[in-house]
Amino acid sequence: MVAYGTLACSAVLYAMGIVAQSVAAQRAGRRHGAGLGLLARLVTDWLFLLGFAGQAGGFALAFFARESLPLYLVQAASSSAIGLATVFGVLVLRWRIRVVEGWMLALMASGLIALAGSSAVSVSTDLSPATLVSLTGVLLIVAVAMIRVGRTETFFLPAILSGVAFAVVAITSRVLAHLNLASLPGNPLTWLMVIAAVLGQACMAVALQRGLATAVVATADATTIVLASVAGLTVLDDRVAGGSGPWVAFGLTAVVIGVLVLGAQARATSTTPPVAEAAV
């Protein structure tokens, strides 16, 4: 039960970060435009720093939750932060909830309930040398593809590449989470995770230059959920409660649809340069 509580707190912190950073970007953008001027303004804004702290705390708690919970549940719960951010906006910022948002929140909630009820606590198996080589190859492909995709004008492909890189972060951190923290700096898998995170953020930055933050992050999150969940079930020995396979499929589908649709319902970032991070 501790792991489930940790995961719930992670999603709450992610949601707080999304709302705080979005509001900070909105109020700064009216006076400081975009680019370095906006960034310089944001790093001195306590609300933006609060949002960054929420993102960092959410990642840390999700990392510890991966020690015993399957990736399909952790990634779905982390990505549901966009739904919690909508709820927070309605309750605290007096947003008027839209009909489609209400339906998507209900769909995501049902998906998360299905996933939580279908999950089985388990510790990840270690990655085989072949899998490590494959993950390294995936990151090389993402890096090469990013050079070509960087010349495009749409956010879609860079956002997908970001999601692929963050899926590698999720997969490697699932293995690292059950190790002694003191041993992590000397583990090559830790540095593979760091490289994947940096590459994912670089792809995200390119995507954010071309699209709204909500749409970009939703696309990346949906990609990460699907890839990490498949890898967890096929490579990392993530377990499903007996006979619950169809419920896992339903839960993942519901969460992915909710993330994508809520991502399309831009609010705080619709009129300003986007500032956001993917939930990994």
Disulfide bonds with the S-S distance in Angstrom:
none
